[in-house]
């Protein structure tokens, strides 16, 4: 299972395109790797190669539009989940949370990065290189969620550096009760309506991307 979230910088001219490039090229690189090699051979060095590919694609797009790479600034949160181990790949804000098999605790393997000034973070396009965090989890992951920075204030306890378990338990409950695997269109529509509703929008005006998954 592979999931990825990317959020463009609000001040960047072409940040929406940057985030699309990040997701597309990450998924391509990951798919190509897993088609050729076992997950157990994945290393941080290989992840850096993926990041370099993404940066090259953004540089090419910037050159073609006579812009700077930072005009396409975007973050990256990704998880690659294998049967008995997983990896979290993270640049910037947003985060991934995981629940191990048989556990009640939601873990935050990599905390959202906040820069020196308010509302600043790291991006894949940072020069000379991004602030990349790679975390290997040597255990069975039963449930996970990825989210952009617009969700952070709703789901993370900043003081305790912990996930707000009731939120994720509530979000995952319908998915755990659903029949069959793959993307559930009805639940996706319901989740979109919730994120677009006043209970969420009244608390944040930033990007609200949320991906949730459960092992079946």
N, C-alpha and C positions, 0 to 999 in steps of 0.2 A: 504494500500500500504506500502510495506517495501522495502527499498533499503539500501545496505551497500557497502562500499569501504574499503579495507585494503591494505596498502602498506608496504612491508617488508623493514627492515633497510638494506641499501646497504652494510654495513660492516658485517651483520650477516650471519653466515654460511648457515643456512637453512631458511632464511627469506621468501623465496617464499612459503615454506610449512607453515610457521607461519601465513602468510596472508590468506592462504586457510583455515586453521583451524579457524581463527578469523571469517571469513565470514560464513563458514558452521555452526559453533556452535552458532553464533549469530542468524542466520536465524532459526535454529532448536528451540532455546530457545524462540524466539519471536513467532514463529508459534504455539508452544505448549501452550504458555500463552494465545494467542488470541483465541485458540480453547476452552479454559476452562473459560476465564474471559473476561469481557468487557474492552475495551481500557481505559475507565475512571478509572479503578482500578489500572492502571499501576503507579508505584511510583519509585523514585530514588533507594530505597532499593531493589526493584525487579531487576532493571537494574544492580545493583551491584552483585546480585546473578547470572545474566547472565555472567557478566565479570568473576566472580569466576569460573563458569563452563568452560569458554574459557581458563582461566589460568590453570585449572586442566588438560584439554585436551592437552595443550602445554607441561605441566610438564610431563605427561605420555609419550608423543612422545619423549621428550628430554631424559627421562630415558631409553626408548627402544633403543635409538641410542647412549647412553652413551655420551650425550652432555648436555650443560647447557640450561636452558630455554631462556636466552638472545640470544642464537644462532638462535632462532626462532622469534626474535623481530619484531613486526608489529604494525601498527597504526590501528585506527578504526574511521570511519565516517559513521553514520547511521541515517536514518529518518524512523519514523513510522507515517504514515499519515492516520488519521481517518476522518470521514465526516466533523466534526466541530472543530477538534483540532489535534495537532501533537506533536511529541517529536523528538528532535535532541540529539544524543548520540555521544560523541566525545572524542577520546584519541589521542593526538599527532598533527601532521600537516595534510595538506589537510583540506577541509571544506565542509559545506553544505550551499547553498543559497536558500532562499524561497521567493515566491511572494504571498502575501495574495490576496484574492478575491477582485476585484475592485481597487487594488493598482497598481501603476507604479514602486514602489521602490522594488529593490531586497535586502533582508535583509541577514545579515551574523550573525546568532544567536550565533555562537561560533567561535572565531577567531583562526586560526592555531597557535599552541603553538610552540614557539621557545625557546630552552634551553639557558643556560648561554653562550655557545659557538656557533659559526656559524655552520649551518647545523645540529644542534642537536635538538631533540624533545623528547617527552614522548612516551612510548610504553606500550602495554597491559601487557607485561612481566616484567615491572619495579618492583623492589623490594624495599620496602615491598608492595607497591600497585601503580597502575598507576594514572596519573593525569586525572581523569574522569570529563567531563563536561556534565551535563544533563540539557536541556532547554525545557520547555513545552511552546507551542505556542497555546493559546486559541483562535483560529480563523480558518477560512476556508483557506486552502492552495491550490491555483490553479496551481502553477508551482513550480518545484524545480530542483536543480542540485547538485550532489555530485562529488567531484573530489579529486585526490591525489595531493601530493605536487608538482609534475612536472607541474601542470596546474596553480599553485598559481600565478606565476609572470605574467601570461597572463590575468588573470581574476579578480585579486584583486588589489585595490589601497591601497598600504601599508601606504601611508601618511594620507589618509582620513579614513582608516579602513572601506572601502566600496567595494561593488561588482561593477565590470565594466558592467553596464547594457546593453550597445550595444552588447557585446559578447553574453550574455545569451539570449537576445531578438532574436538575429540572430540564435542561436542554437535551440531555442524552436519553431521558426516560422514554419519550415517544419513539426514538430510533431503536432502542433496545427492544421495544415491544412490537416493532414492525416485522413483517414477514418478508424474507428474501433479502438478498444483498444488493449492492450497487447503489446508485443515486436514487433517493426517494423523492419524486417530484412533488408530491402532496406536502411532505414535511418541509421541503425546501421552500415552497410557497408560503407555508405558515411561518417559517423562520424569517423570511423576507418581510412579511407583514408585521411581525413583532419588532424587527429592527427598524422598520420605517414608522412605527407607531409613536405616540406622544410619550410613553413611559421611557423610551430610549432617547428619542430626538430632543426632548426637553433637557436631557443631561449631557448631550454631546452633539456637536455640529461637525465633527470630523468623520473621516471614512469609517464605515461600520461593516467590515467584512468579518464573517465568522464561518468557519468550517468545522463540523463535528463528525466524528466517526466512531464506530464500535466494531469490535471483532465478532464475527458470527461463526 
